[in-house]
Amino acid sequence: MFDVLKIREEFPILDRKVNDKPLVYLDNGASSQKPKAVIEAVKNCYENEYSNVHRGLHFLSNLATEKFEAVRGKAMSFLGASDHDEIIFTSGSTEALNLVSYAWANQNLKAGDEIILSTLEHHANIVPWHFLRSRKGIKLVWIDPSESGQISLNMIEEKISSRTKMVCITHMSNVFGSIIDVKKICNELKKRNIVSVLDGSQAVVHLEVDVESIGCDFYTFTGHKLFGPTGTGILYVNRKRIAEMEPFIGGGEMIRDVSKDNVTYNKSPFLFEAGTPGIAEIIGLGAAIDFVQSLDRNSVLEYEKLITNYARTELEKLDWLVKHSFHKDNLAIFSFSMEGSAHAHDIATILDANGVAVRSGHHCAQPLMNFIGVPATCRASLAFYNTREEIDTLIESLRKCKKLFG
Ligand SMILES: *Cc1c(COP(=O)(O)O)cnc(C)c1O
């Protein structure tokens, strides 16, 4: 069975106090805390193994390159990819989705072509497509989620036309915690020759992901939400798409030869990794992947479902709380607000005084906020290190809020 107290010992920050109260960290959807193994890996890199990668012939450069490139292999097996060329290091999901937009879509789509997006998307999976809309006259076609926060294959099929070239959707909503059946969707898209782009920023934290069984063309996640350092991310590109891509950012590392009037290019993944990467950070991401992989992911998920159910049951008892798309199949993420009286920021401020960290705002999902008809929500997002007692503190603090704001 999963031992939450033992796991907590791996995360030093969870021991600290905030406003004289024990920290209750429920903002994992925005960024998660780091285990000792990750902190140690970054420190060890700078203390013992640091140099620039891929260039030097000296000892440290070779060592750093070896450690850095080993992370590509870890990410490859973490996602179930089968080739190193398919794993591109990015600074996060935002850069990864922009990369897909510039490096693939910009070359392969033309005016009048359609991209299907869901209203659940994070701005990172919206704005790069807006760029294409204004630069190239691509049409964006939107799907609104169901009441439980779902996007189904049927909903997508209803929007597919002869001009549909891509579907860009999240694997798990960062606002509702709803999990989308992307395997069913991508397998159908593949038959229709429509390219799929999946935003796995939230999903990889909770679910085992196998990009080949899902059958997607692009899949991205961001390291800092997976207990790794900031400034790191992974873009998986199905090798069939690599040949259709052009470079995005130009500079060192992505070239083979440069002259005054010509450039020849390196191959993927280096073609898409111009400039010096976050070396220690990527090595830290490798430690985060190892950490997650060292856990029994089934029992972690069982535990997460347990505390999710507990949190949902307790939140549902607060009948004055407005609950946005609470559904029994949604995982780890709860969005709520209070009718009229208190703004989401007021709630977050009161909770913070009790040591409870939640996020309030639009969660980089303004189209979704418009769709549910609020400017902002409060979001409590759980990780495997959260406990029932912490949920109790959240509930108690929300009751205090209700007393204060009436
Ligand atoms: C956090 C998040 C992103 C953006 O990640 P960055 O690390 O800010 O690049 C994109 N999509 C979803 C669903 C997210 O939760």
The ligand as an SDF file (V2000), in Angstrom:
LIG
                    3D

 15 15  0  0  0  0  0  0  0  0999 V2000
    0.8320   24.4140  -16.8290 C   0  0  0  0  0  0  0  0  0  0  0  0
    0.1700   24.0260  -18.0820 C   0  0  0  0  0  0  0  0  0  0  0  0
    0.6890   24.4210  -19.3150 C   0  0  0  0  0  0  0  0  0  0  0  0
    1.8850   25.3390  -19.4740 C   0  0  0  0  0  0  0  0  0  0  0  0
    3.0230   24.8440  -18.8860 O   0  0  0  0  0  0  0  0  0  0  0  0
    4.3150   25.7900  -18.7670 P   0  0  0  0  0  0  0  0  0  0  0  0
    5.1760   25.0570  -17.8250 O   0  0  0  0  0  0  0  0  0  0  0  0
    3.8260   27.0900  -18.1910 O   0  0  0  0  0  0  0  0  0  0  0  0
    4.8770   25.9440  -20.0960 O   0  0  0  0  0  0  0  0  0  0  0  0
    0.0180   24.0150  -20.4540 C   0  0  0  0  0  0  0  0  0  0  0  0
   -1.0540   23.2340  -20.3820 N   0  0  0  0  0  0  0  0  0  0  0  0
   -1.5770   22.8170  -19.2080 C   0  0  0  0  0  0  0  0  0  0  0  0
   -2.7640   21.9250  -19.2080 C   0  0  0  0  0  0  0  0  0  0  0  0
   -0.9810   23.1990  -18.0240 C   0  0  0  0  0  0  0  0  0  0  0  0
   -1.5100   22.7940  -16.8680 O   0  0  0  0  0  0  0  0  0  0  0  0
  1  2  1  0
  2  3  1  0
  2 14  2  0
  3  4  1  0
  3 10  2  0
  4  5  1  0
  5  6  1  0
  6  7  2  0
  6  8  1  0
  6  9  1  0
 10 11  1  0
 11 12  2  0
 12 13  1  0
 12 14  1  0
 14 15  1  0
M  END
$$$$
